Amino acid sequence: MSKKIPANDATPTSRSRRQLIGAAGLMAAATASAGAAAAAAVAPSPRRTTAAAGALALPADGRVNVKDYGAVGNGSTDDTAAIERARDAVFASVNSNGWLTHHLYFPAGVYRVTKADALLPMVGPQLRNYVIEGQGKRSSEILFDAPLASGDRFNNNLMTAAGRLRQFRVREIGFRSARAGLSWLFAWSAVNDSNQDFAFDDVEWRGPWERIIGLDGPSDSNLNSEWSFNRCHLANDVVIGDAFLHSGMSPEFAQQDQFLNFWFRDCKFEYKSGTLLRFVKGGYINVYGGSWIHTNTDPQVPSVFFDLPAQSHSNTVKTLVVIGVRFELRSTSSKLLNCGWDAKNGSLTFISCTDAAWAHVSSVGPLAFPVTYRPRNGDMPFVKWQSCQLMGRHESYATVNRDRLLFEQCNTLNATAATFVVQR
């Protein structure tokens, strides 16, 4: 069933929610007798919920372990219900300041989830300091194996945040999609119900995804801002249908330019195909270091790292800074940048980057156009390439302010400096 936001642009009111259960009393200690020890070897974990024992006490170490709530983690057992019980225990751990005191913890294992929104239902109270953590990528992994519903963007997500998240953290864990069409996180944000402050550390995504993150909202969209990605990884089997991150999914709403401030540090995005970053609205993007590779070699399969469509934007939004990234494009259909930003406060800077790993391959390097400038109204933004190694040639559809495109101390491997930019 499609989960629609009401027509008045408000965040959906909560439907009947699961009653969160509080902590129960102390459980009896095991005796020291040999018979009791033998019984304990086959009995459920002493911290596992049973009909007799009731709810679990929150652990002193601040980690709510999904295995204590019945998760198996063998990759085939459906762990959805156990994970939801553990999740609800975390949601109930609210201190007097309204912050969650406990994290949702996945020890080593592969946890099969067969229900959308299992890690975050769309409606409910706002959550501050919701943390999902594992024991390390390729050690702790969540296999998202939900059946596909309609193509509505509110469906088919592992997490749907309708103004629910502040200070959201995910770290040391992997996520794998079982089928194309599934998405990881959909964030809907408005003035009175907004998301803000996200950090992902050592997180890996594998398999086919429609999108990893989608940012959207109503006419009074607000925030959905401050996104930090540190040492994150896209595996080489990842095929993306829409984008890894799609900002501004309803571009008719100018307020979606509030979706601001994105930082990528030392990420390893070495995936098969698709769009990595699509900024129809929003922006101010900073990238520092990392290895970004399209592993696909089929010239019929398009891919792009930075997709910046030609849309009107507010001031101070259209900024992209990329420093020290090694890009690898293995076919002529792979693109580093499609730039539709225009001169009105548009600024793109690449420093000490390279996309030239396949410059020597005759079927790629000499034929490639890794960058296309197709600015809105033909008005070239400020673009500077400094100390870069560049493959193929760039193409420009700009009609005015062409001199704003600058190359400083760059090495163009397949063309001379004078012929490197092809004016269309």
KOLDREN-429698 format. One line per 10 residues: number of its first residue (from 1); their letters; for each residue x, y, z of C-alpha. Coordinates in nm, 3 decimals. Each point is the difference from the previous one (the first is absolute). Example, Ala and Ser with C-alpha at 12.3 -4.5 7.8 and 13.67 -1.06 7.14 Angstrom:
<sites>
1> AS> 1.230,-0.450,0.780 ~ 0.137,0.344,-0.066 .
</sites>
This chain:
<sites>
1> MSKKIPANDA> 0.000,0.000,0.000 ~ 0.139,0.337,-0.092 ~ 0.094,0.219,0.298 ~ -0.098,0.351,-0.107 ~ 0.087,0.331,0.160 ~ -0.325,0.197,0.055 ~ -0.090,0.264,-0.257 ~ 0.040,0.282,0.253 ~ 0.377,-0.065,0.000 ~ 0.001,-0.106,0.363 .
11> TPTSRSRRQL> 0.196,-0.298,0.118 ~ -0.235,-0.299,0.029 ~ -0.156,-0.041,0.340 ~ 0.094,-0.313,0.184 ~ -0.205,-0.307,-0.058 ~ -0.038,-0.254,0.280 ~ 0.350,-0.062,0.127 ~ 0.139,-0.293,0.185 ~ -0.017,0.051,0.374 ~ 0.359,0.028,0.114 .
21> IGAAGLMAAA> 0.067,-0.224,0.292 ~ 0.197,0.119,0.299 ~ 0.265,-0.194,0.185 ~ -0.102,-0.284,0.229 ~ 0.144,-0.111,0.330 ~ 0.319,-0.190,0.060 ~ 0.029,-0.356,-0.130 ~ 0.096,-0.279,0.236 ~ 0.366,-0.101,0.007 ~ 0.100,-0.351,-0.108 .
31> TASAGAAAAA> 0.104,-0.238,0.275 ~ 0.349,-0.142,0.015 ~ -0.110,-0.364,-0.011 ~ 0.109,-0.221,-0.288 ~ -0.362,-0.078,-0.085 ~ -0.088,0.368,-0.026 ~ 0.307,0.063,-0.214 ~ -0.103,-0.276,-0.239 ~ -0.350,0.142,-0.024 ~ 0.140,0.344,-0.069 .
41> AVAPSPRRTT> 0.191,-0.139,-0.297 ~ -0.325,-0.072,-0.184 ~ -0.221,0.273,0.146 ~ -0.060,0.336,-0.173 ~ 0.244,0.282,0.066 ~ -0.071,0.137,0.352 ~ -0.054,0.343,-0.160 ~ -0.245,-0.125,-0.264 ~ -0.364,0.099,0.035 ~ -0.226,-0.288,0.105 .
51> AAAGALALPA> -0.364,-0.013,0.095 ~ 0.099,-0.052,0.363 ~ 0.276,0.255,0.018 ~ -0.175,0.282,-0.192 ~ 0.201,0.285,-0.151 ~ 0.376,0.026,0.014 ~ 0.185,0.246,0.215 ~ 0.207,0.246,-0.201 ~ 0.365,-0.109,0.007 ~ 0.248,0.205,0.198 .
61> DGRVNVKDYG> 0.243,0.023,-0.292 ~ -0.249,0.206,-0.205 ~ -0.031,-0.256,-0.280 ~ -0.330,-0.172,-0.070 ~ 0.115,-0.324,-0.162 ~ -0.245,-0.131,-0.260 ~ 0.096,-0.358,0.086 ~ -0.130,0.051,0.352 ~ -0.340,0.058,-0.160 ~ 0.006,-0.316,-0.207 .
71> AVGNGSTDDT> 0.192,0.092,-0.316 ~ 0.199,-0.291,-0.145 ~ 0.225,0.169,-0.258 ~ 0.056,-0.299,-0.227 ~ -0.109,0.175,-0.322 ~ -0.308,-0.219,-0.057 ~ -0.214,0.025,0.313 ~ -0.243,0.292,-0.006 ~ 0.130,0.225,0.279 ~ -0.248,0.283,-0.059 .
81> AAIERARDAV> -0.216,-0.042,0.310 ~ 0.300,-0.036,0.232 ~ 0.164,0.309,-0.146 ~ -0.322,0.198,0.041 ~ -0.018,-0.101,0.367 ~ 0.358,0.111,0.055 ~ -0.063,0.322,-0.194 ~ -0.301,0.083,0.217 ~ 0.207,-0.057,0.313 ~ 0.249,0.255,-0.132 .
91> FASVNSNGWL> -0.280,0.246,-0.079 ~ -0.123,-0.037,0.358 ~ 0.338,0.093,0.147 ~ -0.070,0.372,0.017 ~ 0.163,0.214,0.267 ~ -0.140,0.317,0.156 ~ 0.149,0.208,-0.284 ~ -0.180,-0.201,-0.265 ~ 0.313,-0.182,-0.128 ~ 0.031,-0.375,-0.049 .
101> THHLYFPAGV> 0.247,-0.154,0.242 ~ 0.044,-0.337,-0.175 ~ 0.122,-0.113,-0.342 ~ -0.138,-0.272,-0.226 ~ 0.281,-0.255,-0.026 ~ 0.052,-0.278,-0.255 ~ 0.279,-0.242,0.097 ~ 0.171,-0.203,-0.273 ~ -0.254,-0.165,-0.227 ~ -0.229,0.051,-0.299 .
111> YRVTKADALL> -0.347,0.115,0.102 ~ -0.283,-0.054,-0.246 ~ -0.272,0.266,0.006 ~ -0.318,-0.059,-0.199 ~ -0.201,0.311,0.086 ~ 0.035,0.361,-0.112 ~ 0.066,0.261,0.271 ~ 0.126,-0.268,0.237 ~ 0.280,0.222,0.129 ~ -0.205,0.320,0.000 .
121> PMVGPQLRNY> -0.378,0.028,-0.044 ~ -0.116,0.311,-0.182 ~ -0.211,0.146,0.281 ~ 0.069,0.046,0.368 ~ 0.171,0.242,0.238 ~ 0.323,0.167,-0.101 ~ 0.311,-0.199,0.089 ~ 0.321,0.163,0.118 ~ 0.321,-0.201,0.006 ~ -0.132,-0.308,-0.176 .
131> VIEGQGKRSS> 0.311,-0.213,-0.062 ~ 0.021,-0.322,-0.204 ~ 0.332,-0.179,0.029 ~ 0.159,-0.330,-0.085 ~ 0.326,-0.184,0.055 ~ 0.146,0.107,-0.333 ~ -0.105,-0.010,-0.365 ~ 0.006,-0.352,-0.146 ~ -0.028,-0.115,0.361 ~ -0.340,0.145,0.087 .
141> EILFDAPLAS> -0.240,0.031,-0.294 ~ -0.372,0.062,-0.044 ~ -0.153,-0.176,-0.301 ~ -0.304,0.203,-0.111 ~ -0.228,-0.259,-0.157 ~ -0.344,0.166,0.004 ~ -0.245,-0.062,-0.286 ~ -0.050,0.296,-0.231 ~ -0.308,0.218,0.048 ~ -0.107,0.278,-0.238 .
151> GDRFNNNLMT> 0.259,0.242,-0.128 ~ -0.112,0.272,0.244 ~ 0.313,0.155,0.155 ~ -0.145,-0.061,0.349 ~ 0.006,-0.375,-0.065 ~ 0.281,-0.253,-0.031 ~ 0.233,0.176,0.246 ~ 0.191,-0.164,0.282 ~ -0.049,0.330,0.186 ~ -0.251,0.282,-0.060 .
161> AAGRLRQFRV> 0.051,0.317,0.202 ~ -0.289,0.247,-0.012 ~ 0.165,0.269,0.210 ~ 0.112,-0.258,0.255 ~ 0.379,0.016,0.008 ~ 0.242,0.231,0.180 ~ 0.359,-0.113,0.059 ~ -0.035,-0.330,-0.186 ~ 0.309,-0.223,-0.010 ~ 0.080,-0.325,-0.184 .
171> REIGFRSARA> 0.341,-0.163,0.033 ~ 0.205,-0.316,-0.051 ~ -0.270,-0.194,-0.182 ~ -0.104,-0.110,-0.349 ~ -0.332,-0.001,-0.186 ~ -0.090,-0.222,-0.294 ~ -0.306,0.023,-0.221 ~ -0.151,-0.326,-0.119 ~ -0.161,0.153,-0.309 ~ -0.018,0.307,-0.219 .
181> GLSWLFAWSA> -0.259,0.258,0.103 ~ 0.078,0.006,0.371 ~ 0.138,0.312,0.171 ~ 0.188,0.065,0.322 ~ -0.121,0.333,0.149 ~ -0.269,0.243,-0.110 ~ 0.009,0.329,0.192 ~ -0.304,0.231,-0.016 ~ 0.056,0.332,0.174 ~ -0.217,0.308,0.058 .
191> VNDSNQDFAF> 0.007,0.310,0.222 ~ -0.180,-0.157,0.294 ~ 0.127,-0.355,-0.051 ~ 0.360,0.002,-0.115 ~ 0.299,-0.230,-0.024 ~ 0.353,0.123,0.073 ~ 0.354,-0.117,0.077 ~ 0.098,-0.335,-0.146 ~ 0.333,-0.184,0.020 ~ 0.093,-0.331,-0.161 .
201> DDVEWRGPWE> 0.335,-0.157,0.088 ~ 0.145,-0.315,-0.160 ~ -0.332,-0.098,-0.153 ~ -0.022,-0.224,-0.307 ~ -0.283,-0.054,-0.248 ~ -0.019,-0.303,-0.232 ~ -0.237,-0.127,-0.267 ~ -0.257,0.180,-0.221 ~ -0.168,0.308,0.147 ~ -0.253,0.249,-0.133 .
211> RIIGLDGPSD> 0.163,0.263,0.218 ~ 0.194,0.009,0.322 ~ -0.124,0.339,0.122 ~ -0.288,0.211,-0.129 ~ -0.067,0.353,0.127 ~ -0.347,0.145,-0.045 ~ -0.265,0.210,0.167 ~ -0.305,0.223,-0.054 ~ -0.022,0.365,-0.107 ~ 0.143,0.105,0.338 .
221> SNLNSEWSFN> 0.292,-0.242,-0.018 ~ 0.270,0.073,0.256 ~ 0.334,-0.138,0.120 ~ 0.067,-0.362,-0.110 ~ 0.351,0.137,0.042 ~ 0.347,-0.076,0.140 ~ 0.097,-0.335,-0.150 ~ 0.342,-0.150,0.074 ~ 0.135,-0.312,-0.173 ~ 0.331,-0.132,0.134 .
231> RCHLANDVVI> 0.185,-0.299,-0.148 ~ -0.323,-0.132,-0.152 ~ 0.001,-0.263,-0.272 ~ -0.208,-0.099,-0.302 ~ 0.089,-0.354,-0.107 ~ 0.070,-0.084,-0.363 ~ -0.329,-0.190,-0.039 ~ -0.208,0.311,0.073 ~ -0.235,0.107,-0.280 ~ -0.192,0.320,0.077 .
241> GDAFLHSGMS> -0.338,0.070,-0.160 ~ -0.049,0.363,0.105 ~ 0.298,0.128,0.201 ~ 0.211,-0.073,0.304 ~ -0.116,0.338,0.131 ~ -0.285,0.190,-0.168 ~ -0.053,0.347,0.146 ~ -0.311,0.190,-0.105 ~ -0.240,-0.271,-0.112 ~ -0.278,0.261,-0.037 .
251> PEFAQQDQFL> 0.188,0.281,-0.177 ~ -0.318,0.204,-0.048 ~ 0.045,0.101,0.365 ~ 0.270,0.268,0.021 ~ 0.033,-0.064,0.374 ~ 0.181,-0.326,-0.075 ~ 0.311,0.212,-0.047 ~ 0.007,-0.020,0.380 ~ 0.146,-0.350,-0.042 ~ 0.359,0.112,0.064 .
261> NFWFRDCKFE> 0.348,-0.098,0.118 ~ 0.135,-0.334,-0.113 ~ 0.348,-0.130,0.088 ~ 0.166,-0.309,-0.148 ~ 0.335,-0.104,0.148 ~ 0.220,-0.288,-0.120 ~ -0.289,-0.194,-0.150 ~ 0.047,-0.298,-0.227 ~ -0.284,0.016,-0.251 ~ 0.100,-0.277,-0.241 .
271> YKSGTLLRFV> -0.336,-0.109,-0.136 ~ -0.126,-0.144,-0.326 ~ -0.231,0.263,-0.147 ~ -0.251,0.278,0.063 ~ -0.002,0.356,0.134 ~ 0.188,0.068,0.321 ~ -0.106,0.355,0.098 ~ -0.301,0.173,-0.154 ~ -0.062,0.354,0.126 ~ -0.315,0.130,-0.164 .
281> KGGYINVYGG> -0.039,0.226,0.303 ~ 0.229,0.069,0.292 ~ 0.374,-0.017,-0.004 ~ 0.318,0.131,0.161 ~ 0.193,-0.321,-0.050 ~ 0.356,-0.069,0.117 ~ 0.199,-0.310,-0.092 ~ 0.340,-0.081,0.149 ~ 0.204,-0.296,-0.122 ~ -0.118,-0.344,-0.098 .
291> SWIHTNTDPQ> -0.024,-0.237,-0.294 ~ -0.306,0.029,-0.224 ~ -0.032,-0.258,-0.278 ~ -0.264,-0.110,-0.249 ~ 0.092,-0.366,-0.046 ~ -0.233,-0.051,-0.297 ~ 0.172,-0.010,-0.341 ~ -0.311,-0.019,-0.219 ~ -0.024,0.324,-0.206 ~ -0.378,-0.044,-0.016 .
301> VPSVFFDLPA> -0.043,0.036,0.378 ~ 0.017,0.365,0.116 ~ 0.132,0.107,0.339 ~ 0.093,0.332,0.159 ~ 0.159,0.105,0.329 ~ -0.131,0.359,0.021 ~ -0.335,0.078,-0.162 ~ -0.089,0.368,0.043 ~ -0.312,0.067,-0.211 ~ -0.086,0.343,-0.137 .
311> QSHSNTVKTL> -0.237,0.134,0.265 ~ -0.051,0.336,0.167 ~ 0.173,0.016,0.338 ~ 0.027,0.231,0.297 ~ 0.323,0.184,0.075 ~ 0.287,-0.182,0.178 ~ -0.132,-0.340,-0.109 ~ 0.188,-0.082,-0.321 ~ 0.344,-0.080,0.140 ~ 0.202,-0.314,-0.069 .
321> VVIGVRFELR> 0.357,-0.048,0.127 ~ 0.188,-0.322,-0.080 ~ 0.355,-0.054,0.125 ~ 0.235,-0.294,-0.050 ~ -0.245,-0.253,-0.147 ~ 0.104,-0.270,-0.244 ~ -0.281,-0.059,-0.250 ~ 0.004,-0.298,-0.235 ~ -0.228,-0.012,-0.304 ~ 0.017,-0.326,-0.193 .
331> STSSKLLNCG> -0.229,0.076,-0.294 ~ -0.098,0.294,-0.219 ~ -0.346,0.001,0.160 ~ 0.144,0.070,0.344 ~ -0.001,0.365,0.105 ~ 0.176,0.184,0.275 ~ -0.227,0.306,-0.016 ~ -0.318,0.118,-0.169 ~ -0.022,0.368,0.091 ~ -0.321,0.196,-0.049 .
341> WDAKNGSLTF> 0.080,0.263,0.261 ~ 0.018,0.357,-0.129 ~ 0.204,0.310,0.084 ~ -0.226,0.131,0.275 ~ 0.218,-0.089,0.301 ~ 0.100,-0.328,-0.160 ~ 0.350,-0.120,0.090 ~ 0.174,-0.331,-0.070 ~ 0.360,-0.073,0.099 ~ 0.208,-0.312,-0.059 .
351> ISCTDAAWAH> 0.350,-0.009,0.154 ~ 0.260,-0.277,-0.040 ~ -0.248,-0.246,-0.150 ~ 0.037,-0.247,-0.285 ~ -0.236,-0.188,-0.230 ~ 0.280,-0.117,-0.229 ~ 0.052,-0.364,0.101 ~ -0.143,-0.121,-0.333 ~ 0.139,0.280,-0.216 ~ 0.234,-0.251,-0.165 .
361> VSSVGPLAFP> -0.285,-0.235,-0.104 ~ -0.075,0.077,-0.365 ~ -0.372,-0.082,0.028 ~ -0.045,0.233,0.297 ~ 0.252,0.279,0.056 ~ 0.017,0.171,-0.342 ~ -0.377,-0.036,-0.053 ~ -0.128,0.101,0.342 ~ -0.177,0.317,0.111 ~ 0.004,-0.049,0.377 .
371> VTYRPRNGDM> -0.134,0.352,0.066 ~ -0.290,0.184,-0.164 ~ -0.089,0.362,0.075 ~ -0.360,0.074,-0.094 ~ -0.069,0.299,0.225 ~ -0.344,0.141,0.059 ~ -0.067,0.285,-0.244 ~ 0.337,-0.075,-0.161 ~ 0.176,0.195,0.278 ~ 0.325,-0.173,0.108 .
381> PFVKWQSCQL> 0.057,-0.013,0.379 ~ 0.344,0.048,0.152 ~ 0.186,-0.327,-0.062 ~ 0.363,-0.058,0.090 ~ 0.218,-0.307,-0.051 ~ 0.332,0.031,0.181 ~ 0.293,-0.245,-0.011 ~ -0.213,-0.277,-0.149 ~ 0.071,-0.290,-0.239 ~ -0.284,-0.012,-0.254 .
391> MGRHESYATV> -0.113,-0.256,-0.257 ~ -0.178,0.050,-0.332 ~ -0.151,0.345,-0.055 ~ -0.265,0.219,0.157 ~ -0.303,0.127,-0.190 ~ -0.178,0.330,0.055 ~ -0.341,0.131,-0.104 ~ 0.053,0.337,0.170 ~ -0.085,0.306,-0.206 ~ 0.113,0.273,0.242 .
401> NRDRLLFEQC> 0.276,0.039,0.260 ~ 0.202,-0.281,-0.155 ~ 0.317,0.151,0.145 ~ -0.113,-0.108,0.347 ~ 0.122,-0.351,-0.080 ~ 0.366,-0.015,0.112 ~ 0.276,-0.261,-0.003 ~ 0.313,0.066,0.205 ~ 0.306,-0.228,-0.001 ~ -0.203,-0.288,-0.142 .
411> NTLNATAATF> 0.123,-0.286,-0.217 ~ -0.241,-0.095,-0.280 ~ 0.102,-0.344,-0.118 ~ -0.204,-0.046,-0.319 ~ -0.011,0.353,-0.142 ~ 0.200,0.318,0.002 ~ -0.102,0.280,0.233 ~ -0.128,0.195,-0.300 ~ -0.228,-0.281,-0.121 ~ -0.102,-0.146,0.335 .
421> VVQR> -0.334,0.184,0.028 ~ -0.236,-0.064,-0.292 ~ -0.253,0.278,-0.044 ~ -0.336,-0.136,-0.117 .
</sites>
